[in-house]
């Protein structure tokens, strides 16, 4: 496939706002997880973005106000991202830039708050509650489109934890087919009661900060994050070189025991990028910290890359941002390429002795030309992205 250059990017997560803060946290090995203090929920740790409660949307976008869109707005206004999109809009025109974003829960927190404030006599939700512009899955895409003044093809992808990674795939289709000339990709997922209680009901919440690949790992730490990238046909620096997507459909929440979908996604990505496994310098693992997911991914990475290619997960820094995990980790992959380093897993006392892949537990400074970043979601939705120098 023809590479698409990443000409602008932005991240907002529990470790910081923007590339510089994120890079500093990674280099200092300073995670962003803390004991859960969200909406009265206790137990486990979360990756919470500070300042969202006080953040205000522009007056003309106030009807979109919810935690998820505030988080997206925070990212859009970071690292001069909106300014870079404005420059692209002047070149291509607003109808020729697509918006493709991923989210798994969108603004469900707005509905949770509305439900708690319903009329005690009739059960009616508050009159001011605007479902279409807050909770609805398309709310995020509409908000990003309007905030950036774009009028091109606009869509939301919701494939669980692979959502924002999958946005790169659909954007590539739109640009390659000539429907548009550039695309804003990425996504946002924010904390809400449903995910905190839901994962707890599945016994997947770690009582301590998550520790992917550790022999004693005990589950995930949920985070919130937003991130966006601008993809164009021409540019310099890191580019999208290839992608792979599969849907193994093995189980609603459990990974395929033989890692069929994960293996297929990584091999597809290599084939599209016309690369071999030896061309990949670093594997950014999906690495949630659950026993089943990490073991499955170790099996997949060892099958595709053998036992020498370095790999690690960054979720002990950010928490698992669910539908936004893919864009956050693509952003971190781009930082690894630009600055020549690989972040080793946090919180690991000893790597699971059954693992065959080469799991990093400390940072390594070395040139990084190409990274494959994995995002695997419930229901067997798998997406692997290859980023690197074109």
Secondary structure, 3 states (H helix, E strand, C coil): CCCEEEEEEEEEECCEECHHHHHHHHHHCCCCEEECCECCECCCEEECCCCCCCCCCCHHHHHHCCHHHHHHHHHHCCCCHHHHHHHHHHHHCHHHEEEEEECCCCCHHHHHHHHHCCCCCCCCCCCCCCHHHCCCCCHHHHHHHHHHCCCCCEEEECCHHHHHHHHHHHHHHHHHCCCCCEEEEEEEECCCHHHHHHHHHCCCECCCCCCCCECCCCCECEECEEEEEEEECCCCCEEEEEEEEEECCCCCCCCCCCCHHHHHHHHHHHHHHCCCHHHCCEEECCCCCCHHHHHHHHHHHHHHHCCCCEEECCHHHHCECHHHHHHHHHHHHHHHHHHCEECCCCCCCCECCCCCCEECCCCEECCCCEEEEEEEEHHHEEEEEEEEEC
